[in-house]
Every structure is written in C-alpha cells, then in structure tokens.
Amino acid sequence: GAPPATGAAVPEPVADEEPAREWDVDGPDTAAGTEPVAAPQPTTRQRRLSTTGALIGLLLVLFGFAFVVQLRSHAADPGLTTARPEDLVRILSDLDARKDRLSQEISQLRTTQQQLAAGSQGRAAALDAAAKRARDLGILAGTLPAQGPGIQVQFVPGSPGLKAAVILDAVEELRDAGAEALQIDGGNGLSVRVVASTWFVDGSAGGLEVDGQTLTAPYLLTAIGDPPTMQTALNIPGGVVDTVHNAGGNVIVSQPGTVRVTTLHPTGTPRYAQPAS
C-alpha cells in the first residue's frame, strides 16, 4: 500500500439521528394513541337549576331594593317621626289588618281555582263564583244594598263650616282602610251612596253638594268594613279628626255593630261602551 496523500479530508463518523418526539407534560400521551377525554357537558337539570338560581338572586336584589326604599320613605315621613308610640301601634295594627285581609282574599281565590278545576264540580262552582262576583260588583257599584260590621262618623262643623275636601279625605281614608260600602246622610234628610265616581263640592250657605244632591250639616258617614281599622285611619295624627277639630268642629265615631247602607246609586245606560267579547 501506498501512503495516504497529505491534505485529504478525513470523513467524520455520522451519529444516529433520533426523531424528535413531542411530550405532553400535563395531558395524556397522544403518541400512544389515547384519545383526549372531553369535559362533561352540563345537563338540562343543571342548566335549569342555574337559571332558577339566577332568577332567585334577581328577585332577592329587587326585594332588598324595595325594602330599602320603603324604609327611607318612612324615615323621611315627618308624620311618623313625630307620632306618639300609641299612634305608631295603631298604624301597625292597620297594616296588619290589611295584610290579613289580603291573605284571606288570596286563600279564597285559591279555593275557587281548585273548585273550578275539580271536573264535575267545575260547572256548579263556576255558577256560584259568577253569582258571588255579581253581588260583590253590585255592592261596589252601589246598585245593591249592603249590611255588615262598620262604623258611623258624624261631622259637626264649626263656625267656618266644613269644606268638601275634608269629607273627601274622610272617604279616601276609609277606603284605604278597607271600607267596602259607603253612604253619606245630610241633616236635611237626603242621602247619597258613595261610589268610585262620587264627587264633592262646597255648596251654598255652607252646605255640601254630593253627586248633585245638596246636603246640610251635620253629616253622617256610614261605612261597612273592619271597625277598629277604619277608626284608626280617621284618628291618625294630622288626619281627618285633627283637621275638623282645628277648624272648630267635632267628629263623633261610633261602632254600633251591624250597619246598613241602603241608598242606591242610580245607573245610566252607556251611550258608547259595549260589552267586549
């Protein structure tokens, strides 16, 4: 053998190249052929519960807001801040009576709903409910006489007389206290059934004009409802009784037990309105 030539390049050994691999540190090894596991989807029940929870949360927020507004409105009422403890007790009693009355009406409506859905008894229950509704509307509209527990309020004006606005305030206070039927009688023997459309204006010679009838003092206002609640409403500080007393008059409230409202409100024939189907 001849010696190698000087200056010739000597080839370097080639290392074996290992193919690059991707490593999944956190998840499963996809190179091993294992499919990734998908996250479980929320079921219909879970979505429903989530929606219900959101609605409940919204209702709680609205209730809290209304409660705060109510507290602020009462806190800003100078009549309540200056009222005596016994007056506050009467006001709370009035509110409790209204709550009980509304709860009773809700219970009656639920009972009627159950009877109407009772199948064979539905027709009879519907007829009874319709008849009762007609009687209730007749009393409220003043086309039917009524009797029940209530109070009688006698207004004796002072020397300046009694303004129609005072009688209107008394009617509104009694309605707010749950009065279901009202009637006003004048000293001249005339009487008027007080309904939603009844109007009051100052008459001539210190009298009172009610729905076109001229009444003279003293005036007797009869109201059917819860007697203690209605009497409390009239005796609220700064209310009707205080207004009449400050004008030199007097208010006499009595609870005779059962009172009667017999004067009827005249009905007319509608010119334009027709029953809607």
C-alpha positions, 0 to 999 in steps of 0.5 A, spaced: 500 500 500 501 506 498 501 512 503 495 516 504 496 523 500 497 529 505 491 534 505 485 529 504 479 530 508 478 525 513 470 523 513 467 524 520 463 518 523 455 520 522 451 519 529 444 516 529 439 521 528 433 520 533 426 523 531 424 528 535 418 526 539 413 531 542 411 530 550 405 532 553 407 534 560 400 535 563 395 531 558 395 524 556 400 521 551 397 522 544 403 518 541 400 512 544 394 513 541 389 515 547 384 519 545 383 526 549 377 525 554 372 531 553 369 535 559 362 533 561 357 537 558 352 540 563 345 537 563 338 540 562 337 539 570 343 543 571 342 548 566 335 549 569 337 549 576 342 555 574 337 559 571 332 558 577 338 560 581 339 566 577 332 568 577 332 567 585 338 572 586 334 577 581 328 577 585 332 577 592 336 584 589 329 587 587 326 585 594 332 588 598 331 594 593 324 595 595 325 594 602 330 599 602 326 604 599 320 603 603 324 604 609 327 611 607 320 613 605 318 612 612 324 615 615 323 621 611 315 621 613 315 627 618 308 624 620 311 618 623 317 621 626 313 625 630 307 620 632 306 618 639 308 610 640 300 609 641 299 612 634 305 608 631 301 601 634 295 603 631 298 604 624 301 597 625 295 594 627 292 597 620 297 594 616 296 588 619 289 588 618 290 589 611 295 584 610 290 579 613 285 581 609 289 580 603 291 573 605 284 571 606 282 574 599 288 570 596 286 563 600 279 564 597 281 565 590 285 559 591 279 555 593 275 557 587 281 555 582 281 548 585 273 548 585 273 550 578 278 545 576 275 539 580 271 536 573 264 535 575 264 540 580 267 545 575 260 547 572 256 548 579 262 552 582 263 556 576 255 558 577 256 560 584 263 564 583 259 568 577 253 569 582 258 571 588 262 576 583 255 579 581 253 581 588 260 583 590 260 588 583 253 590 585 255 592 592 261 596 589 257 599 584 252 601 589 246 598 585 245 593 591 244 594 598 249 592 603 249 590 611 255 588 615 260 590 621 262 598 620 262 604 623 258 611 623 262 618 623 258 624 624 261 631 622 259 637 626 262 643 623 264 649 626 263 656 625 267 656 618 263 650 616 266 644 613 269 644 606 268 638 601 275 636 601 275 634 608 269 629 607 273 627 601 279 625 605 274 622 610 272 617 604 279 616 601 281 614 608 276 609 609 277 606 603 284 605 604 282 602 610 278 597 607 271 600 607 267 596 602 260 600 602 259 607 603 253 612 604 253 619 606 246 622 610 245 630 610 241 633 616 236 635 611 234 628 610 237 626 603 242 621 602 247 619 597 251 612 596 258 613 595 261 610 589 268 610 585 265 616 581 262 620 587 264 627 587 264 633 592 263 640 592 262 646 597 255 648 596 251 654 598 250 657 605 255 652 607 252 646 605 255 640 601 253 638 594 254 630 593 253 627 586 248 633 585 244 632 591 245 638 596 246 636 603 246 640 610 250 639 616 251 635 620 253 629 616 253 622 617 258 617 614 256 610 614 261 605 612 261 597 612 268 594 613 273 592 619 271 597 625 277 598 629 281 599 622 277 604 619 277 608 626 284 608 626 285 611 619 280 617 621 284 618 628 291 618 625 295 624 627 294 630 622 288 626 619 281 627 618 279 628 626 285 633 627 283 637 621 275 638 623 277 639 630 282 645 628 277 648 624 272 648 630 268 642 629 267 635 632 267 628 629 263 623 633 265 615 631 261 610 633 261 602 632 254 600 633 255 593 630 251 591 624 250 597 619 246 598 613 247 602 607 241 602 603 241 608 598 242 606 591 246 609 586 242 610 580 245 607 573 245 610 566 245 606 560 252 607 556 251 611 550 258 608 547 261 602 551 259 595 549 260 589 552 267 586 549 267 579 547 
